[in-house]
């Protein structure tokens, strides 16, 4: 399952169109094809022109990006995408864009701890209260490559970042990774012969409770039963209840 990063519905000169935005940490060979696939699906779904912008977050990215189809050496289709290199932008330019731009300054040129502090204050002053924790969490995570957590704590209030939904997701991901690791280690210890067979199912499981249940069963079951337990589809019990049988008195009354 794939989903686009961001879609903006805009108007220019009375014409409605979509600006599709993708964020990419580093360049990959399939980026142009992926942008073409997203843009084509959006055009088919929304029936409006789609312009795509690829925002690269780290260096070593192309200056231009295009998807080309060739037949017998002749280009039969070509679609270009706009490219932005975040590390080439000035931090103060991002601050001028408002709270959203302020959250990105940790990756930009000309940033220092004082500028990060300015970005933090701008987010707390201008962003809606509900958005502030997530924006500050983004600012913190993108700045960690240049400064330590202790230094960032001076300018980004930790108590606000801790309230971020992104922070909650990071904790949840940590719990999930740990549950997968423990389950896999139990399998290796008790049933090493089938460890490789069940590992893909363990890695694909995103239910911490189910992983814990598997882990507890590992020492109790045979290798064959373990394979069946881990690889069989999870079935849900029916929530339907049987209608209560009428009492003897009510049956008599019905007669």
MIRO-938519 format. One record per residue: residue number from 1; residue in one letter; x, y, z of N, C-alpha, C in turn. Coordinates in pm, whole numbers, plus 32768, in hexadecimal, padded with zeros to 4 digits. Example, Ala and Ser with C-alpha at 12.3 -4.5 7.8 and 13.67 -1.06 7.14 Angstrom:
! MIRO-938519
1,A,8527,7DC7,830C,84CE,7E3E,830C,8528,7EB6,830C $
2,S,8505,7F1F,82C4,8557,7F96,82CA,850A,8003,8313 $
This chain:
! MIRO-938519
1,X,8055,7F89,8000,8000,8000,8000,8058,807B,8000 $
2,X,803A,80D8,7FA5,8087,8153,7F9C,802B,81CA,7FAE $
3,X,8062,8235,7FE2,8015,82B0,7FEF,8073,8325,7FDA $
4,X,803D,8390,7FA0,808F,8406,7F86,80A9,844F,8009 $
5,X,8115,84A0,800A,8137,84EA,8083,80D9,8561,809A $
6,X,80BF,85AD,8031,806F,8628,8043,8030,864F,7FBE $
7,X,7FB1,8678,7FC4,7F6B,86AC,7F4F,7F2B,8731,7F74 $
8,X,7F47,8798,7F26,7F0E,881D,7F3D,7EB1,883F,7EC9 $
9,X,7E37,886A,7EE7,7DD7,8893,7E80,7DE1,892B,7E71 $
10,X,7E05,8959,7DFA,7E24,89E5,7DE4,7DD8,8A1B,7D6B $
11,X,7DD9,8AA0,7D5D,7DA0,8AE3,7CE8,7E02,8B4A,7CB3 $
12,X,7E08,8B53,7C31,7E5B,8BBB,7BF1,7E11,8BEB,7B75 $
13,X,7DF4,8C6F,7B72,7DAC,8CA6,7B00,7D26,8C65,7AE9 $
14,X,7CE3,8C3D,7B56,7C61,8BFE,7B49,7C67,8B6A,7B2A $
15,X,7CE0,8B34,7B16,7CF0,8AA5,7AF5,7D14,8A57,7B73 $
16,X,7CCB,89EF,7B8D,7CE4,899B,7C01,7D4B,8930,7BDE $
17,X,7DAD,8919,7C36,7E11,88B3,7C1F,7E44,887E,7CA4 $
18,X,7E99,8819,7C9F,7ECF,87D8,7D16,7F66,87E3,7D17 $
19,X,7F9C,8806,7D89,802D,8800,7D9E,8049,8787,7DF5 $
20,X,8086,8723,7DBA,80AA,86A7,7E00,813A,86B4,7E31 $
21,X,814F,86A2,7EB4,81D2,86B5,7EF1,8202,8632,7F2E $
22,X,827C,860B,7F0D,82BB,8595,7F46,833D,85BC,7F8D $
23,X,8354,8582,8002,83D1,8596,804C,8427,8518,803C $
24,X,84A7,852B,8021,8503,84BB,800E,8584,84D9,805A $
25,X,85AB,847F,80B6,8626,8494,8101,869F,8493,80A4 $
26,X,86AC,842B,8054,871A,841F,7FF4,86E2,83ED,7F6F $
27,X,872A,840E,7F04,86FC,83E8,7E7F,8704,8351,7E6B $
28,X,869F,831B,7E29,869B,828E,7E04,867B,8282,7D70 $
29,X,86A4,8213,7D36,8696,8202,7CA5,8605,8202,7C78 $
30,X,85A9,81D9,7CD0,851D,81CD,7CA7,84C9,8248,7CC5 $
31,X,8508,82B5,7CF0,84BC,832C,7D1A,846A,8365,7CA7 $
32,X,84A5,8372,7C32,845D,83AF,7BC1,83E4,835A,7B9A $
33,X,83F5,82D5,7B98,8384,827E,7B76,8317,8289,7BE0 $
34,X,833F,8290,7C60,82DD,8299,7CCC,828D,831C,7CC0 $
35,X,82D2,838B,7CA3,828C,840B,7C91,822C,8405,7C1B $
36,X,8258,83C4,7BAE,8202,83B4,7B3A,8186,8363,7B5D $
37,X,819A,82F6,7BA8,812A,82A1,7BD0,80C7,82EE,7C26 $
38,X,80FA,8337,7C8C,80A2,8386,7CE2,8055,83EE,7C92 $
39,X,809E,8439,7C3E,805E,84A6,7BF3,7FF3,846F,7B95 $
40,X,8010,83FE,7B53,7FAF,83C4,7AF7,7F31,8397,7B40 $
41,X,7F44,8359,7BB3,7ECF,832D,7C01,7E7D,83A5,7C32 $
42,X,7EC2,8410,7C59,7E7A,8487,7C87,7E2B,84C7,7C16 $
43,X,7E67,84CD,7B9F,7E1F,8505,7B2C,7DA1,84B3,7B10 $
44,X,7DB0,842E,7B12,7D3D,83D7,7AF5,7CD2,83E3,7B60 $
45,X,7CFC,83F6,7BDD,7C9B,83FB,7C4B,7C59,8484,7C56 $
46,X,7CA8,84F0,7C49,7C75,8576,7C65,7C48,85C1,7BE8 $
47,X,7C76,8596,7B73,7C4F,85D4,7AF4,7C76,8668,7AED $
48,X,7CEB,8689,7B25,7D21,8711,7B1B,7DB7,8705,7AFE $
49,X,7DF6,8770,7AC9,7E86,876C,7AB3,7ED2,8755,7B36 $
50,X,7F3F,870B,7B30,7F90,86EC,7BA6,8020,8715,7B8D $
51,X,8055,8768,7BE4,80E2,878F,7BE1,8126,874E,7C59 $
52,X,8199,8710,7C42,81DF,86C8,7CAC,825F,8710,7CD3 $
53,X,8276,871C,7D55,82F2,8753,7D8A,8334,86EB,7DE3 $
54,X,83B2,86C9,7DC5,83FF,866E,7E18,845C,86C1,7E71 $
55,X,844E,86B1,7EF4,84A0,86FA,7F54,8507,8699,7F8E $
56,X,8584,86AD,7F6A,85F1,865A,7F9F,8625,8697,8020 $
57,X,8636,8641,8085,865C,8672,8108,86F3,866E,8120 $
58,X,873B,8619,80D6,87CC,860A,80EB,8814,860C,8065 $
59,X,8897,862F,8066,88E2,8641,7FE8,88EC,85C4,7F93 $
60,X,892B,85DA,7F21,893D,8576,7EB7,88B8,8553,7E78 $
61,X,8878,85BA,7E45,87F9,85A9,7DFE,8803,85F1,7D78 $
62,X,87BA,85C4,7D14,87C4,8601,7C8E,878A,868E,7C8C $
63,X,87BD,86DE,7C31,8789,8765,7C1F,8705,8763,7BD5 $
64,X,86F1,86FF,7B7E,8676,86F1,7B32,8641,8664,7B42 $
65,X,85BF,8657,7B33,857F,85D4,7B42,8514,85C6,7AD8 $
66,X,8519,8557,7A8D,84B7,8541,7A24,84A6,84AC,7A0E $
67,X,842D,8486,79E6,8412,83FB,79C1,8404,83F7,7929 $
68,X,844E,839F,78E9,844D,8395,7857,8434,8305,782D $
69,X,83DE,82F5,77C9,83C8,8274,7789,8402,827B,76FC $
70,X,8451,8219,76D9,848E,8216,7655,846A,8194,760D $
71,X,8458,819E,758E,8441,812A,7538,84A0,8135,74C1 $
72,X,84F6,80D1,74B3,8559,80CE,7445,85AD,814D,7446 $
73,X,85D1,817A,74BF,8627,81EF,74CB,85E1,8273,74BF $
74,X,855D,8274,74AB,8511,82F1,749C,84BD,8308,7519 $
75,X,84C4,8381,7550,8475,83A4,75C6,83E4,83B6,759A $
76,X,838B,8362,75D0,82FD,8369,75AB,82A9,83AC,7617 $
77,X,82E1,83B4,768F,8299,83F9,76FB,8300,8430,775C $
78,X,82E7,84AB,778C,8343,84EB,77EA,82F5,8543,784A $
79,X,8310,8535,78CA,82CD,8587,792F,8335,85BA,7991 $
80,X,8339,863D,79A4,839D,867C,79FB,835F,869C,7A83 $
81,X,83B5,869A,7AEA,838B,86B9,7B73,83E8,8724,7BAC $
82,X,83AC,8781,7BF6,83FD,87E8,7C37,844F,87AB,7CA8 $
83,X,84C6,87E1,7CBE,8522,87AC,7D24,854C,881D,7D81 $
84,X,8547,8801,7E04,8578,885E,7E6A,85DD,8816,7EC1 $
85,X,8652,8854,7ED5,86B9,8820,7F2F,86B3,8871,7FB1 $
86,X,8682,8835,801C,8670,8880,8098,86F2,88BB,80CD $
87,X,875F,886F,80C1,87DD,889D,80FC,8817,8918,80B6 $
88,X,87DF,893B,8040,880D,89B1,7FF8,87BD,8A2D,801D $
89,X,874E,8A1B,8063,86FA,8A8C,8089,872E,8ACE,8107 $
90,X,871F,8B50,8110,8748,8B9A,8187,86DF,8B88,81F5 $
91,X,870E,8B76,826F,86B4,8B62,82E0,8654,8BD7,82F1 $
92,X,8685,8C51,82DB,862F,8CC6,82ED,85C1,8CCC,8284 $
93,X,85DB,8C94,820E,8571,8C8C,81A8,8501,8C30,81D8 $
94,X,8526,8BC2,8219,84C1,8B66,824C,8470,8BA6,82BB $
95,X,84B1,8BF6,8310,8469,8C3A,837C,83FF,8C98,8344 $
96,X,841B,8CD1,82D0,83BB,8D2E,8294,833E,8CE6,8261 $
97,X,8343,8C60,8256,82D1,8C14,8225,826C,8BF5,8291 $
98,X,828E,8C12,830F,8232,8BF6,837C,8259,8B7A,83CB $
99,X,8200,8B49,8420,8221,8AD8,8479,824E,8A5A,842F $
100,X,820F,8A3D,83BC,8237,89C7,8370,82C6,89CF,8341 $
101,X,82EE,8A42,8310,8379,8A55,82E6,83D7,8A54,835C $
102,X,83A9,8A8C,83CD,83FE,8A8F,8445,8422,8A02,8474 $
103,X,83C7,89A3,8461,83E1,891A,848E,8452,88D8,8441 $
104,X,8475,890E,83CB,84DA,88CF,8375,8565,890C,8382 $
105,X,8577,8973,83D3,85F5,89BD,83CF,866D,8969,83F9 $
106,X,8659,88FD,8442,86CA,88AA,846C,8719,8870,83FA $
107,X,86DD,8868,8381,8721,8830,830D,875D,889B,82B1 $
108,X,8742,8918,82CD,875F,8980,826B,87E7,89C1,8282 $
109,X,880C,8A16,8220,888D,8A5B,8225,8885,8AD4,8280 $
110,X,88F1,8AEE,82C6,88F6,8B62,831D,88B0,8B50,83A1 $
111,X,8898,8AD4,83CB,8852,8ABD,8449,88B7,8AAF,84BA $
112,X,8893,8AE3,852D,88DD,8ACE,85A8,8878,8AC5,861A $
113,X,88A9,8AB4,8693,884E,8AA0,8704,87F4,8B19,8719 $
114,X,8827,8B91,86FA,87D6,8C0A,870A,8761,8C0A,86A7 $
115,X,877C,8BE0,862B,8712,8BDB,85C5,86AB,8B70,85E8 $
116,X,86DA,8AFE,861C,867D,8A96,8647,8622,8ACB,86B7 $
117,X,865C,8B1B,8710,860D,8B5A,8778,85A4,8BB8,873E $
118,X,85C9,8C04,86D6,8569,8C5D,8694,84F8,8C0D,8656 $
119,X,851C,8B9B,8617,84B6,8B45,85DB,8458,8B0D,8645 $
120,X,848F,8AE4,86B5,843E,8AAF,8723,83DB,8B17,8756 $
121,X,8409,8B91,8768,83B1,8BFC,879A,8346,8C1E,8734 $
122,X,836B,8C1B,86B3,8309,8C39,864B,829A,8BD1,8649 $
123,X,82BE,8B53,8657,825A,8AE8,8659,81FC,8AFA,86CF $
124,X,8235,8B17,8744,81E0,8B27,87BB,818B,8BA5,87B4 $
125,X,81B6,8C0A,8769,816C,8C86,8761,8101,8C84,86F4 $
126,X,811D,8C42,8682,80C6,8C4E,860E,8077,8BD0,85ED $
127,X,80A9,8B5C,8611,8065,8AE0,85EB,7FEC,8AC7,8644 $
128,X,7F82,8A89,860F,7F12,8A61,8665,7F45,8A07,86D6 $
129,X,7F09,8A15,8749,7F3A,89CC,87C0,7F40,8935,87A8 $
130,X,7EE0,88FF,8761,7EDD,886E,874B,7F50,883F,86F3 $
131,X,7F86,8898,869E,7FF2,8872,8643,807D,8887,867E $
132,X,8086,88D5,86E7,8109,88FA,871C,815E,8882,8746 $
133,X,8128,881E,878E,817D,87AD,87B5,81BC,8765,873E $
134,X,816E,874B,86D5,81A4,8704,8661,820B,8758,8618 $
135,X,81F2,87D9,8606,8252,8830,85C0,82D5,883A,860E $
136,X,82CB,8846,8692,8345,884D,86E4,838F,87C8,86E4 $
137,X,8345,8759,86DF,8386,86D6,86D8,83D2,86C6,8654 $
138,X,8399,86F8,85E6,83DE,86F6,8565,845B,874D,856A $
139,X,844E,87C5,85A1,84C1,881F,85AF,8530,87DC,85FF $
140,X,850C,879A,866B,8570,8758,86BE,85B4,86E5,8674 $
141,X,8566,868F,8633,859F,861A,85F2,85F9,8641,857C $
142,X,85D5,86AB,8533,8627,86D6,84C1,86A2,8723,84ED $
143,X,86A6,874F,8569,871B,879A,859C,877C,8742,85E8 $
144,X,8755,86C5,8605,87A7,8670,865B,882D,864B,861D $
145,X,8838,8651,8598,88B8,8630,855A,8923,8697,8575 $
146,X,88FC,8710,859C,895D,877C,85B2,8971,879B,8646 $
147,X,890D,877E,8697,8914,87A2,8725,88E7,872E,877B $
148,X,8917,872B,87F6,88F1,86C2,8853,8866,86DF,888B $
149,X,882C,8678,88C8,87A7,8689,8905,87AA,86F1,8973 $
150,X,8818,86F7,89BE,8823,8759,8A2C,8825,87E6,89F4 $
151,X,886E,87FC,8987,8872,8882,894B,87EA,88AA,8914 $
152,X,87A6,884D,88D3,8724,886C,8899,86BB,8886,8904 $
153,X,86CA,8847,8977,866A,885A,89E4,866A,88EB,8A15 $
154,X,86D5,8934,89FC,86D9,89C1,8A26,867A,8A18,89D5 $
155,X,865F,89F0,8957,8610,8A46,88FF,858C,8A05,88D4 $
156,X,857F,8982,88E5,8503,893D,88C1,84CB,88FD,893F $
157,X,8458,892A,896F,8422,88F6,89EE,8400,8861,89E5 $
158,X,8444,8812,8A37,8432,8781,8A32,83A4,8757,8A57 $
159,X,8366,879F,8AB4,82E0,8777,8AE0,827B,8782,8A6F $
160,X,8291,87DF,8A10,8237,87EC,899E,8251,877C,893A $
161,X,82D2,875F,8921,82F6,86F4,88C3,82C0,866E,88F3 $
162,X,82C4,8658,8978,8295,85D9,89AF,8200,85C4,8995 $
163,X,81B7,862F,897D,8127,8625,8963,8109,860B,88D0 $
164,X,8170,8601,887D,815D,85EF,87ED,812C,8563,87CD $
165,X,80D2,855B,876B,80A6,84D8,873B,8118,848E,86F8 $
166,X,8179,84D8,86C0,81EE,8499,8684,8242,8454,86EE $
167,X,824A,8490,8764,8294,8452,87D2,824F,83D2,87FE $
168,X,81C9,83D7,8805,817E,835F,8829,8195,82EF,87C5 $
169,X,8198,8313,8743,81AE,82AE,86DC,823A,8273,86E7 $
170,X,829D,82C7,870A,8326,8294,871A,832D,8230,878C $
171,X,82E7,824F,87FA,82E5,81F3,886B,82A1,8171,8843 $
172,X,8231,817D,87FC,81E8,8105,87D2,823D,80B0,8775 $
173,X,8287,80F3,8719,82DF,80A9,86BF,834D,8062,870D $
174,X,8381,80A5,8775,83E7,8065,87C8,83B2,7FE9,880D $
175,X,8336,7FF0,8840,82F9,7F7B,8880,82E4,7F0B,881D $
176,X,82BB,7F2E,87A2,82A4,7EC9,873C,8327,7E86,8714 $
177,X,838F,7ED5,86FE,8412,7E9D,86DA,8446,7E40,8747 $
178,X,8434,7E68,87C4,8463,7E16,8833,8415,7D93,883C $
179,X,8391,7D9A,8827,833F,7D22,882C,8365,7CC1,87BC $
180,X,8380,7CF6,8745,83AC,7CA0,86D7,8432,7C5E,86F7 $
181,X,848D,7CAC,872F,8513,7C78,874F,850B,7C08,87B7 $
182,X,84BE,7C1F,8821,84B3,7BBB,888B,8473,7B3B,8856 $
183,X,840B,7B48,8806,83C9,7AD3,87CE,8428,7A84,8776 $
184,X,8473,7AC8,8720,84D2,7A84,86C7,853F,7A3E,8716 $
185,X,856E,7A7D,8783,85D8,7A3F,87D4,85A4,79C2,881C $
186,X,8529,79C6,884B,84EE,7950,888A,84E4,78DC,8826 $
187,X,84BD,78FD,87AC,84B4,7894,8746,853E,7858,872A $
188,X,85A2,78AD,871D,862A,787B,8702,865B,7820,8773 $
189,X,8636,7842,87EE,8666,77F4,8860,861D,776F,886C $
190,X,859B,776C,8857,854C,76F4,8871,8532,76A0,87F3 $
191,X,852A,76E3,877F,850D,7699,8703,8563,76D0,8691 $
192,X,85E6,76C2,8699,863E,76FE,8634,8626,76C6,85A7 $
193,X,85F2,764B,859D,85DF,760F,8519,8577,7658,84C6 $
194,X,8517,769B,8508,84AC,76DF,84BC,84B7,7777,84C7 $
195,X,8525,77A8,8501,8533,7839,8516,852A,7886,8493 $
196,X,8571,7856,842D,856E,789D,83AC,84E3,7898,836C $
197,X,8497,782E,8389,8413,781E,834D,83AD,787D,8388 $
198,X,83B7,7898,840B,8352,78ED,844B,837F,797F,8456 $
199,X,83FE,799B,843D,8430,7A24,844D,83E4,7A8A,83F6 $
200,X,83C5,7A6C,8376,837A,7ACF,8327,82F3,7AF4,8365 $
201,X,82AD,7A92,83A0,822C,7AAE,83DE,823E,7B05,845A $
202,X,82A8,7AEA,84A7,82C3,7B3C,851F,82E4,7BCB,84F6 $
203,X,8337,7BDA,848E,835E,7C60,8461,82E8,7CAE,8428 $
204,X,8286,7C65,83EF,8213,7CA9,83B2,81A5,7CC8,8416 $
205,X,81AA,7C8C,848E,8141,7CA1,84F1,814D,7D2C,8530 $
206,X,80E1,7D76,8534,80E2,7DFD,856E,808B,7E06,85EB $
207,X,806A,7D93,8624,8016,7D8D,869D,806D,7D5F,8712 $
208,X,808C,7DBB,876D,80E4,7D9C,87DE,80A8,7D2E,8835 $
209,X,8026,7D33,884C,7FE4,7CCE,88A0,7FF1,7C43,8862 $
210,X,7FDE,7C39,87E0,7FEB,7BB8,879D,807A,7B84,87A6 $
211,X,80DD,7BDD,8796,8169,7BB4,87A1,8188,7B80,882C $
212,X,8153,7BC3,8893,8167,7B94,891C,8127,7B09,892F $
213,X,80B1,7AF6,88F3,806D,7A75,88FF,80BE,7A06,88BD $
214,X,80F5,7A24,8847,814B,79C1,8804,81C5,79A1,885A $
215,X,8202,7A08,8894,827C,79F4,88E3,8262,7996,8958 $
216,X,81F1,79A8,899C,81D0,7953,8A0E,81B5,78C3,89E4 $
217,X,8183,78AF,896C,8164,7828,893D,81DF,77DD,8909 $
218,X,8246,7827,88E0,82BB,77E7,88A1,82F3,7772,88F1 $
219,X,830C,777E,8977,8346,770D,89C0,82E3,769A,89D4 $
220,X,8263,76B3,89C0,81FD,764E,89E1,81D6,75F6,896C $
221,X,81EE,7621,88F0,81BC,75D9,887B,822E,7599,882E $
222,X,820A,753C,87D8,826D,74FE,8781,8290,755C,870F $
223,X,82F9,753A,86C6,8321,758E,8655,82B3,7596,85ED $
224,X,8274,7524,85D0,8208,7524,856C,8192,7578,8599 $
225,X,816E,756D,861A,80FF,75BE,864D,8122,7652,864D $
226,X,81A1,7671,8666,81CB,76FD,8664,81BB,7738,85D8 $
227,X,81E3,76EE,8574,81D5,771D,84EA,8143,7738,84CA $
228,X,80EB,76DA,84F2,805C,76EE,84D9,8027,7766,8525 $
229,X,8053,7779,85A0,8024,77E8,85F2,8049,786E,85B5 $
230,X,80C4,787A,8587,80F8,78FB,855A,80CD,791B,84CB $
231,X,80C0,78B5,8477,80A6,78D0,83E9,8013,78C9,83C2 $
232,X,7FBE,7893,841A,7F31,788B,83F5,7EF1,7915,83FC $
233,X,7E8F,7932,83A6,7E4B,79B4,83AC,7E04,79C6,8431 $
234,X,7E07,7A41,8463,7DC1,7A60,84E1,7D2C,7A6A,84C6 $
235,X,7CE0,7A1C,850C,7C4E,7A1E,84FA,7C0D,7A67,856D $
236,X,7BA3,7AAE,854E,7B59,7AF4,85B5,7AE1,7AA1,85DF $
237,X,7ACC,7A9C,8660,7A56,7A55,868F,79D8,7AA5,8670 $
238,X,7972,7A5A,864D,78F4,7A9C,862D,78BC,7AE1,86A8 $
239,X,788D,7B5A,8694,7854,7BA5,8705,77BF,7B8B,8716 $
240,X,7786,7B38,86BB,76F7,7B1D,86C5,76DB,7AC0,873B $
241,X,7674,7ADC,8782,764C,7A89,87F3,75CC,7A3D,87D0 $
242,X,75C4,79C4,8803,754A,7977,87ED,74D7,79B7,8839 $
243,X,7466,79B9,87F6,73F0,79F0,8838,73CB,7997,88AE $
244,X,73AA,79D0,8920,7387,797E,8993,730B,792B,8978 $
245,X,730F,78AE,89A5,729B,7855,8994,722A,7883,89F0 $
246,X,71B0,7882,89BE,7140,78AD,8A13,712F,784E,8A89 $
247,X,7107,7886,8AF8,70F4,7835,8B6F,707B,77D9,8B5E $
248,X,7074,7773,8BB5,7004,7715,8BAF,6F80,775D,8BC3 $
249,X,6F81,77C4,8C1A,6F04,780E,8C34,6ED7,7859,8BBA $
250,X,6F37,789A,8B72,6F10,78E7,8AFB,6EE0,788B,8A8C $
251,X,6F1B,7811,8A81,6EEB,77B3,8A1C,6E5C,7785,8A3A $
252,X,6E40,7773,8ABA,6DB8,774C,8ADF,6D54,77B8,8AC0 $
253,X,6D80,7835,8AD7,6D26,78A6,8ABD,6D0B,78B3,8A28 $
254,X,6D70,7892,89D5,6D5F,789D,8945,6CFB,7838,8912 $
255,X,6CF3,77C3,8956,6C92,775F,892B,6C04,7792,8947 $
